[in-house]
Amino acid sequence: SSGINAEYGVSLTLIYLLYNPSSIVATALYCSLIVVHGLWFCEVAFIILSPFKNTSWKMDSAAHAMLANVFFCWTFLGVVVLMSGVAVVLDKHYKYRDNRTRHIEMNGLLESE
């Protein structure tokens, strides 16, 4: 059910992006939800079709169901941390670039007078 919630989040974010295509926050949310969705499919495949011998998925086991939820939560947390890190790096890069450009423009204006 966690993967289904990610699908709803992607759908709602995509609808929001259709009406506000310049929203950077919605674009970042859309990208992170796509990453979560893809990783969740990989994890489900790993859980169900385990490459390890003598391991089988028991559908009626509460412990196995909770393990799947833990996998999803850790994946979601990892994606949030990764996207936050990317946002911080891009923010620092563009602030540095804008300050440098502004400094160069101000020097050019002062020299021309």
C-alpha positions, 0 to 999 in steps of 0.5 A: 500500500505504500507504493500506491500512496507514492503513485497518488503523490506523483499523480497529484504533484503532476496535476499541480505541475500542469497548472504551475509549470514554473514551481521549483518545489513541485518539480523537486517533489515530483522527482523525489516521488519518482525516485521513491516509486522506482526504488520501492518497485526494486525493493518489492522485487527483492523481497518477493524474489529474494536471491538468497536461498531458503528465504520465502516471503510469508504473506500472512506473517506480521513480521514480514509485513512490518519489514516491508514497511520499514524498508519503505520508510528507510527508502523514503527517508534516504530520498528526502535526505538525498534531495535535501542535500542536492537542494542545499548544494544547488542553493549554495552554488547559485547564491555564490554565482549570483553574488559573484555576478553582482560583484562583477557588474558593480565593478563594471558600473563603477569603472564606466563612470 
